[in-house]
Amino acid sequence: MENEKKFTGPAYEFEAKMPLKQAIPLGLQHVLAMFVGNLTPLLIITGACGITGGNDLAQLQIELLQNAMLVAGLITLLQLFSVGPVGGKVPIIMGTSSGFIGVFNSVAATMGGGILAYGAIMGASIIGGLFESVLGCFLKPLRRFFPSVVTGTVVLSIGLSLIGVGVNSFGGGSSAQDFGSMENMLLAIFVLIVILAVKHGTKGYLSSSSILVGIIAGYAVAFIMGLVLPHTGIAADGTEYTKAWVLNWDKVAQASWISIPPIVPVKIVFDMRAILPVLIMFIVTAVETVGDISGVVEGGMDREATDKELSGGVICDGLGSSIAALFGVLPNTSFSQNVGLVTMTKVVNRMALATGAVFLILCGLIPKLGAIVSIMPQSVLGGAAVMMFSSIVVSGIQLITKEKMTSRNLTIVSVALGVGYGMGAHATILSKMPEAIQLVFGGSGIVPAAFMAIILNVLLPKDEA
């Protein structure tokens, strides 16, 4: 009874009205949770295509990053409020997908990089997004392939794959020279302690804002560290490097106040070398979106997602990706990081999430705002991420155990996680396989786990009533 009383009020109701002074902080913590992840895939793929050097290319990359924030905000609003069949009206934050990085890297290598390859990636994303939207329209008859034991396994795989990402940020980011340093670890632990203290030591609105409070506290401590600790270190080879926790205020100073990024910043190219592998990935991301929506509804609303919510969510996922490509941005999909945040805080209010979407739009139009968020030390984010991502695992377990754990269901979960997730998470085992299999099944483990769960659910005989 005490737990039920704790989660009452407008913050825990999707369509309830909520004062802006409460909605804004709750929405802002969603932006902070996904901001870096929203931009990272674009940085990787523009780098693979060589869109980094030279004044014109550097300017194009900046415009694409602006568009990534702008599109994420717009598609999130579409997902929250829906237009016709587009949008599931579920508490989901949309953002640039990292699931396509492997395929897009391969396309860039095959086509020799450059603006032409990036344009082909955009063309393939337009076609693939429309294809996923069609899948969403027929999701109801396909729903029988996604019982709770399957979607729960997918959600569990998503959580397991993200825990490593969270721990990576906890140490300051694996690319940092001082990864795992005492400063990074203590900063992340401090953020985690603040979050736990606020979440369980306070009540109501403040408790729900624990992630934001922890991140702001982490920012403040990083600032103080910058006043009293050296900013640079010496690597093993004798070169000097900047420590990962240092706040790069020059980036904020150099960012402009207002800038309108262009629509269709690159020429769209339709090339079958890009389209065919990308179509396969859009099937995969549709399954992942079903898992994300199932996880956020189960974890945040304590019920199963409806056919309409799943269908509308997948349609929005696909159409949003096509729209993103027109802005020169990689496919947009539901962000698992934010599923973890909803599951942990139980805050599902649409207005709160919409304020986060509006902030993303402003970051796309006001580069200085985006710069302030982008300089956040990885260890500050990591202190919050390890708890958020672990809560996705718990949400997956809750979905799986909604049905009785019969011998059949136990086999599905065991094999999907053991063989599917295990092989995908250790992708070197697939190094002798054809490249197409490596691209689709290697990496996070989510795809092979989902594939194994779906196949086993179809092939294994049903339990007797």
C-alpha positions in Angstrom: 0.0 0.0 0.0 2.8 2.3 0.8 4.4 1.8 -2.7 1.0 2.5 -4.3 0.7 5.8 -2.4 4.2 6.8 -3.4 3.4 6.7 -7.1 0.3 8.8 -7.3 -0.2 12.3 -8.8 0.0 13.8 -12.3 3.7 12.8 -12.8 2.6 9.2 -12.8 -0.3 9.6 -15.1 0.3 9.9 -18.9 -2.4 12.4 -19.8 -2.6 14.4 -16.6 -2.0 18.2 -16.6 1.1 19.3 -14.8 2.6 22.7 -13.9 5.5 23.7 -16.1 7.7 24.3 -13.1 7.4 20.6 -12.3 7.3 19.3 -15.9 10.5 21.0 -17.1 13.0 19.4 -14.7 11.4 16.0 -15.2 11.7 16.4 -19.0 15.2 17.8 -18.8 16.6 14.7 -17.1 15.4 12.7 -20.1 17.4 15.0 -22.4 20.5 14.6 -20.2 20.1 10.8 -20.3 20.1 10.6 -24.1 21.9 13.7 -25.3 25.3 12.2 -25.9 23.9 8.9 -27.3 21.8 10.9 -29.7 24.8 12.6 -31.3 27.5 9.8 -31.1 26.2 7.7 -34.0 26.2 10.7 -36.3 29.8 11.6 -35.3 30.9 8.0 -36.0 29.2 7.7 -39.4 30.2 11.2 -40.6 33.7 10.3 -39.6 33.5 7.1 -41.6 32.3 9.1 -44.6 35.1 11.7 -44.2 32.7 14.5 -43.4 35.0 16.1 -40.8 37.9 18.0 -42.4 37.8 21.3 -44.3 35.7 24.3 -43.5 32.7 23.2 -45.7 32.7 19.6 -44.4 33.2 20.7 -40.8 30.2 23.1 -41.1 28.1 20.4 -42.6 28.8 18.1 -39.7 27.8 20.9 -37.2 24.5 21.3 -39.2 23.8 17.6 -39.1 24.4 17.5 -35.3 21.9 20.4 -34.9 19.4 18.6 -37.1 19.9 15.4 -34.9 18.6 17.3 -31.9 15.9 19.1 -33.8 14.5 15.9 -35.3 14.7 13.9 -32.1 12.5 16.6 -30.4 10.0 16.7 -33.3 9.6 12.9 -33.6 9.3 12.5 -29.8 6.3 14.9 -29.9 4.8 12.9 -32.7 5.3 9.7 -30.6 3.7 11.3 -27.5 0.7 13.0 -29.1 0.2 11.0 -32.4 -1.2 12.2 -35.7 -3.7 9.6 -37.0 -2.1 6.1 -36.8 1.4 7.6 -36.4 2.5 7.6 -32.8 1.8 5.2 -30.0 0.9 7.8 -27.3 3.5 6.2 -25.0 6.1 7.8 -22.8 9.0 7.2 -25.2 11.9 9.5 -26.1 13.1 9.2 -29.7 16.6 9.7 -30.8 19.3 8.7 -33.3 19.7 4.9 -33.4 23.1 3.3 -32.7 21.9 0.0 -34.0 22.7 0.9 -37.6 26.3 1.9 -37.1 27.7 -1.4 -38.2 25.7 -1.5 -41.4 26.3 2.2 -42.3 30.1 1.7 -41.7 30.0 -1.2 -44.2 28.0 0.9 -46.7 30.5 3.8 -46.3 33.5 1.4 -46.9 31.8 -0.3 -49.9 31.0 3.0 -51.6 34.3 4.6 -50.8 33.0 7.2 -48.3 32.4 10.8 -49.1 29.2 12.8 -49.5 28.0 10.2 -52.1 28.1 7.4 -49.5 26.4 9.5 -46.9 23.7 10.4 -49.4 23.2 6.7 -50.2 22.8 6.1 -46.4 20.1 8.7 -46.3 18.3 7.2 -49.3 18.4 3.8 -47.8 17.0 5.2 -44.5 14.1 6.8 -46.3 13.1 3.5 -48.0 13.8 1.5 -44.8 11.7 3.9 -42.7 8.7 3.6 -45.0 9.2 -0.2 -44.9 9.1 -0.2 -41.1 6.0 1.9 -41.2 4.2 -0.7 -43.3 5.3 -3.4 -40.8 3.7 -1.3 -38.1 0.4 -1.2 -40.0 0.3 -5.0 -39.9 1.6 -5.4 -36.4 -1.7 -6.6 -34.9 -1.7 -9.9 -36.9 2.0 -10.3 -36.1 1.4 -9.7 -32.4 1.1 -13.4 -31.7 4.8 -13.7 -32.5 5.5 -11.3 -29.6 4.1 -12.8 -26.3 5.4 -11.4 -23.1 8.1 -14.1 -22.9 9.5 -12.9 -26.2 9.2 -9.1 -25.6 10.5 -9.6 -22.0 13.6 -11.4 -23.4 14.2 -8.6 -25.8 13.8 -6.0 -23.1 16.1 -8.0 -20.8 18.7 -8.2 -23.7 18.4 -4.4 -24.2 19.1 -3.8 -20.5 22.1 -6.2 -20.4 23.6 -4.6 -23.5 23.3 -1.1 -22.0 24.9 -2.0 -18.6 28.2 -2.2 -20.3 27.6 1.2 -21.9 26.8 2.6 -18.4 29.9 1.2 -16.8 31.9 2.6 -19.7 30.6 6.1 -19.0 31.1 5.4 -15.2 34.9 5.2 -15.9 34.9 8.4 -18.0 34.5 6.9 -21.4 36.7 4.1 -22.8 38.3 6.5 -25.4 39.5 8.8 -22.5 43.2 8.6 -21.6 42.3 8.6 -18.0 39.5 6.0 -18.2 38.9 4.4 -14.8 41.0 7.0 -13.0 40.3 7.8 -9.4 38.8 11.2 -10.3 36.3 9.7 -12.8 35.3 6.9 -10.5 34.8 9.2 -7.5 32.8 11.6 -9.6 30.5 8.8 -10.9 30.1 7.4 -7.4 29.2 10.8 -6.0 26.5 11.2 -8.6 25.1 7.7 -7.8 25.1 8.5 -4.1 23.3 11.8 -4.6 20.6 10.1 -6.8 20.1 7.3 -4.2 19.9 9.8 -1.3 17.4 12.1 -3.1 15.3 9.2 -4.5 14.9 7.4 -1.2 15.4 10.2 1.2 12.8 12.5 -0.2 9.2 12.2 -1.4 7.0 13.2 -4.4 8.3 15.6 -7.0 11.9 15.9 -5.6 12.3 12.1 -5.5 11.1 11.8 -9.1 13.8 14.4 -10.1 16.6 12.5 -8.5 18.5 11.9 -11.8 18.5 15.6 -12.6 19.6 16.5 -9.1 22.4 14.0 -9.3 23.6 15.2 -12.7 23.5 18.9 -11.6 25.4 18.0 -8.4 28.0 16.1 -10.6 28.4 19.2 -12.8 29.0 21.3 -9.8 31.6 18.9 -8.4 33.3 18.7 -11.8 33.5 22.5 -11.8 35.1 22.6 -8.3 37.5 19.9 -9.4 38.5 22.1 -12.3 39.4 24.9 -9.8 41.6 22.7 -7.6 42.9 19.8 -9.7 45.3 19.7 -12.7 43.4 19.6 -16.1 46.0 17.6 -17.9 47.9 14.3 -17.5 50.9 12.6 -19.1 50.2 9.4 -21.1 52.5 6.4 -21.2 54.1 7.6 -24.4 54.9 10.9 -22.9 52.2 13.0 -24.6 50.0 15.4 -22.7 46.2 14.8 -22.6 43.1 16.6 -21.2 41.4 14.6 -18.4 37.9 13.4 -19.2 36.1 15.1 -16.3 37.3 18.6 -17.4 34.4 20.9 -18.6 35.3 22.4 -22.0 33.8 25.9 -21.7 35.6 26.9 -24.9 33.0 24.8 -26.8 30.2 26.8 -25.2 31.9 30.1 -25.9 32.4 29.3 -29.5 28.8 28.1 -30.1 26.4 30.6 -31.7 23.2 31.7 -30.0 20.8 31.1 -32.8 21.2 29.0 -36.0 18.6 27.6 -38.4 20.0 24.3 -39.8 19.0 23.4 -43.4 16.6 20.7 -44.7 18.1 18.1 -47.1 21.7 19.2 -46.4 23.1 16.4 -48.6 22.0 15.0 -52.0 19.8 11.9 -51.5 21.1 8.9 -53.4 19.2 5.6 -53.9 21.7 2.7 -54.3 20.8 -1.0 -53.8 24.2 -1.6 -52.1 22.9 0.5 -49.2 19.2 -0.3 -49.4 19.3 -4.1 -49.0 21.3 -4.4 -45.8 19.5 -1.4 -44.3 16.1 -3.0 -44.9 17.1 -6.0 -42.8 18.1 -3.6 -40.0 14.8 -1.9 -40.1 13.1 -5.2 -39.4 15.4 -5.6 -36.4 14.7 -2.1 -35.1 11.0 -2.8 -35.3 11.4 -5.7 -33.0 13.6 -3.6 -30.7 10.9 -0.9 -30.6 8.3 -3.4 -29.7 10.5 -4.4 -26.8 11.1 -0.8 -25.7 7.4 0.1 -25.8 6.6 -3.2 -23.9 9.2 -2.4 -21.4 8.2 1.3 -20.8 4.5 0.5 -20.5 5.2 -2.5 -18.2 7.8 -0.6 -16.1 6.1 2.8 -16.0 2.4 1.9 -16.2 2.3 -1.6 -14.8 0.4 -3.1 -17.7 1.0 -4.6 -21.1 1.2 -2.5 -24.2 -1.9 -2.5 -26.4 -1.9 -3.4 -30.1 -2.7 0.2 -31.0 0.3 1.5 -28.9 2.7 -1.0 -30.5 1.5 -0.4 -34.0 1.5 3.4 -33.7 4.9 3.3 -32.0 6.5 1.3 -34.8 4.8 3.4 -37.5 6.2 6.5 -35.8 9.6 4.8 -35.6 9.7 4.1 -39.3 8.2 7.4 -40.5 10.4 9.3 -38.1 13.4 7.7 -39.6 12.4 8.7 -43.1 11.8 12.3 -41.9 15.2 12.3 -40.2 16.9 11.3 -43.4 15.5 14.4 -45.1 17.3 16.4 -42.5 20.5 14.4 -43.1 20.1 12.5 -39.8 20.5 8.8 -39.2 17.3 6.7 -38.4 15.4 7.8 -35.3 14.1 5.1 -32.9 13.0 4.7 -29.3 15.8 5.3 -26.8 16.4 2.4 -24.4 18.2 4.7 -22.0 15.0 6.6 -21.4 13.0 3.4 -21.0 15.3 2.8 -18.0 14.6 6.3 -16.7 10.8 5.8 -16.9 11.1 2.4 -15.3 13.2 3.7 -12.4 11.2 6.9 -11.7 7.7 5.8 -12.9 7.3 9.3 -14.3 5.2 8.8 -17.5 3.5 12.2 -17.7 3.2 13.3 -21.4 3.7 17.0 -20.6 6.9 16.3 -18.7 8.4 14.3 -21.6 7.1 16.9 -24.1 9.1 19.6 -22.3 12.2 17.5 -22.8 11.3 17.2 -26.5 10.9 21.0 -26.7 14.3 21.5 -25.1 15.8 19.2 -27.8 14.3 21.4 -30.5 15.7 24.5 -28.8 19.1 22.8 -28.7 18.8 22.3 -32.4 18.0 26.0 -32.9 20.2 27.4 -30.1 23.6 25.7 -30.4 24.8 27.3 -27.1 22.2 25.3 -25.2 23.3 22.1 -26.9 27.0 22.9 -26.2 26.3 23.3 -22.4 24.7 19.8 -22.3 27.3 18.2 -24.6 30.3 19.1 -22.4 28.9 17.0 -19.6 31.6 14.6 -18.3 30.9 11.0 -19.2 31.5 9.9 -15.6 28.6 12.2 -14.5 26.3 10.5 -17.0 27.7 7.1 -15.9 26.8 7.6 -12.3 23.1 7.9 -13.4 23.3 5.4 -16.2 24.3 2.2 -14.3 21.1 2.5 -12.2 18.8 3.4 -15.1 20.1 0.6 -17.4 19.9 -2.0 -14.7 16.2 -1.1 -14.2 15.6 -2.1 -17.8 16.8 -5.6 -16.9 14.4 -5.7 -14.0 11.6 -4.6 -16.3 12.4 -7.4 -18.7 12.3 -9.9 -15.9 8.9 -8.6 -14.9 7.6 -9.0 -18.4 8.9 -12.6 -18.7 7.4 -13.6 -15.3 3.9 -12.2 -16.2 3.2 -15.7 -17.5 3.9 -18.9 -15.6 7.5 -20.0 -16.1 6.7 -23.3 -17.7 9.4 -25.6 -19.1 8.7 -24.1 -22.6 9.1 -20.5 -21.5 12.2 -21.3 -19.5 13.7 -22.9 -22.6 12.9 -19.8 -24.7 14.5 -17.4 -22.3 17.5 -19.7 -21.6 18.4 -20.4 -25.2 17.7 -16.8 -26.4 20.0 -15.3 -23.7 22.6 -18.1 -23.7 23.1 -18.7 -27.4 21.5 -15.5 -28.9 22.6 -12.8 -26.5 25.9 -14.6 -25.7 27.0 -14.9 -29.3 25.9 -11.3 -30.2 27.6 -9.8 -27.2 30.9 -11.6 -28.1 30.8 -10.9 -31.9 34.3 -12.3 -32.5 32.7 -15.8 -32.6 30.9 -14.7 -35.8 34.2 -13.5 -37.5 34.2 -16.5 -39.9 30.6 -16.0 -40.9 29.5 -14.0 -44.0 29.6 -10.3 -43.6 25.8 -9.9 -43.8 25.4 -12.2 -40.7 28.1 -10.3 -38.8 26.4 -6.9 -39.5 23.0 -8.1 -38.4 23.8 -10.4 -35.5 27.1 -9.1 -34.2 27.4 -6.3 -31.6 24.9 -5.8 -28.9 23.3 -9.2 -28.6 19.8 -7.8 -28.8 19.2 -8.9 -32.4 20.3 -12.6 -32.1 18.4 -12.9 -28.7 15.2 -11.5 -30.3 15.7 -13.8 -33.3 16.1 -16.9 -31.1 13.2 -16.0 -28.9 10.8 -15.5 -31.9 11.9 -18.7 -33.6 11.7 -20.8 -30.5 8.2 -19.4 -29.7 7.0 -20.5 -33.1 8.7 -23.9 -33.2 8.3 -25.2 -29.6 4.9 -27.0 -28.9 2.5 -24.9 -26.9 1.9 -25.8 -23.3 -1.3 -27.8 -22.7 -4.1 -25.8 -21.1 
